[in-house]
Amino acid sequence: GGGGSRLRRQLESGGFVAGEYVKQLSQQSDGDRDLQEHRQRIQALSEETAQSLKRNVYQNYRQFIETAREISYLESEMYQLSHILTEQKGIMEAVTQALLLQADRDDPALGPSDPFLPLSGKEAAGGGEEGRQRTLTTLLEKVEGCRDLLPESPGKFLVYNGELLEYDADHMAQIQRVHAFLMNDCLLVATALPNRRGAYRYDALYPLDGLAVVNVKDNPPMKDMFKLLMFPESRIFQAENAKIKKEWLEVLEETKRNRALSEKRRLEQEAMPRPAPTPPESTNPFEEEDEEEEEEPSAEEEAVDLSLEWIQELPEDLDVCIAQRDFEGAVDLLDKLNEYLADKPVSQPVKELRAKVDERVRQLTDVLVFELSPDRSLRGGPRATRRAVSQLIRLGQSTKACELFLKNRAAAVHTAIRQLRIEGATLLYIHKLCHVFFTSLLETAREFETDFAGNNGCYSAFVVWARSSMRMFVDAFSKQVFDSKESLSTAAECVKVAKEHCKQLSEIGLDLTFIIHALLVKDIKGALQSYKDIIIEATKHRNSEEMWRRMNLMTPEALGKLREEMRSCGVGNFDQYTGDDCWVNLSYTVVAFTKQTMAFLEEALKLYFPELHMVLLESLVEIILVAVQHVDYSLRCEQDPEKKAFIRQNASFLYETVLPVVEKRFEEGVGKPAKQLQDLRNASRLMRVNPESTTSVV
């Protein structure tokens, strides 16, 4: 330890010279061993230094990541703070402007102030109102296609205009050069005509009521930019320099404020009661009554007070709530307004207010619809949609909320199924598939019950959705189980797993078992018939090689195993067919047929439901007929008495042991006896008693 520290200090010293150190070391060493030990110490020190360096790099890297994260958080907070300060500045300026206007109104000597002067180029207002309107008319004559969109009105005039470059909001690529005309109530955007200097073509017109202006932070080479938000779109423009950008931001904000204030004053004036005109004297008493009746509703109309501060600020407050994704706050404001106007007459100012609010309701609905669209992130499960769904229901859009909620969940279920890894073992994949699908279905049902508790009309839509989702599940299930030609035992096990998961839905009163049966019946029929054909082919092949000899199992273990297999098949009297040593007094063909038929029956009963009754029964009869006809034919054709006695013993085993076991097991599994199997056994007995022909019926 001490030698290592001394060596490290020596190597780290500022005056260390490698050549001198090696020369000195060679002179002091006593031989090769000494140099080897010294070399090992330096090597160990080198490795220790490398490890220490790695640790330091890793630690510094982690600190760098944490610092970057903190910087990101700080940047976000600073941006929010800047936004809040900008809003506060706007509010203070609006309050100041309102106070000045009030002072002007109170003191006529000051004269009216004109809030619509442009911030840049005050000389535009030099000719008064008429001069500004002439300027607007002259400029708009240069813009093709806007004459019909901008009807001349006495109050409309140009506030500001200038050249801007438009950029793509996603890729920040330059799109086109535009000319923007800001009027006191709207913003006109026009594109330059290529071959005509100073001429433009109409591109878009945005009312100031629905326009939001956002400063875009400089990020060289992208600088001097600002963004215009007009739900649901947005556009980014670049000014010629920072000064012009600042002028655009200020003039847009000031014009918006002035527009809001003038609108507020107009509503206040309309809401003020007006003196009724004095009617001309008339000698007709009925006219007086009619006039009194007509005046009453107009008096009621004037009684609606829309000058309340919260009503005046309602459209802007709704815009803020929508922009900040405060959906609950927006719907609360709408409920408050509806409650206030519920018992009020519908006057013209109320209609105008309703029109403004309805536009915000459409915007809010569009945002909520987008929140529920499958394009949004599907993580978070059904509960993630609750906020948007509940607000849509409060807006009276329960049908749309139901439709969008179910579409969202369908996309989520589809995505979850697609993301499942297809494992080598089919049963393992089916376990995962059933868990993912039925858990999603159960969660969706519970969330649906919570969200739409008071809307019973929506439950039919959920049942239809559940059926279509089940079809999607069965498609994935069948593709893996039946299309890949799995064995009947694997298919039976997979169907059993699906049925067990389906029963879990009964917890919420939803039984989809009949749907899964209806969707699987075609595939299961195909699997049963395919496996039946395999058994028939195998039985026919064994029959063609039949020698009618006893089986010799060679070892007691093999005989014990066969006894156990027969017992599991339901054959309890198999011992009476065993002989001395390891002999069995039955043909290999009959024994193999018994095992294969009983295995088929057991697996088919796992798949059984009422729609499969006839398919299963007919398949069993076909399989049994192949063996029965072969035994009967051999019994009629065989001439050797000893072999004939052996065939008769096999026939006895088949008719008196195997067929009753098949009948009993079928009745246990299905719940009712099968007349076709009884008829087959009785017909076989008649054939044995009265053999009339030696022709084969195979």
Secondary structure, 3 states (H helix, E strand, C coil): CHHHHHHHHHHHCCCCCHHHHHHHHHHHCCCHHHHHHHHHHHHHHHHHHHHHHHHHHHHHHHHHHHHHHHHHHHHHHHHHHHHHHHHHHHHHHHHHHHHHHHHHHHCHHHCCCCCCCCCCCHHHHCCHHHHHHHHHHHHHCCEECCCCCCCCCCCCCEEEEEEEEEECCCCCCEEEEEEEEEECCEEEEEEECCCCCCCEEEEEEEEHHHCEEEEECCECCECCEEEEEECCEEEEEECCCHHHHHHHHHHHHHHHHHHHHHHHHHHHHHHCCCCCCCCCCCCCHHHHHHHHHHHHHHHHHHCCCCCCHHHHCHHHHHHHHHHCCCHHHHHHHHHHHHHHHCCCCCCHHHHHHHHHHHHHHHHHHHHHHHHHCCCCCCCCCHHHHHHHHHHHHHCCCHHHHHHHHHHHHHHHHHHHHHCCCCCCCHHHHHHHHHHHHHHHHHHHHHHHHHHCCCCHHHHHHHHHHHHHHHHHHHHHHHHHHCCCCCCHHHHHHHHHHHHHHHHHHHHHCCCCHHHHHHHHHHHHHHHHHHHHHHHHHHHHHHHHCCCCCCEECCCHHHHHHHHHHHHHCCCCCHHHHECCCCEECCCHHHHHHHHHHHHHHHHHHHHCCHHHHHHHHHHHHHHHHHHHHHHHHHHHHCCCHHHHHHHHHHHHHHHHHHHHHHHHHHHHHHCCCCHHHHHHHHHHHHHHHCCCCCCCCC
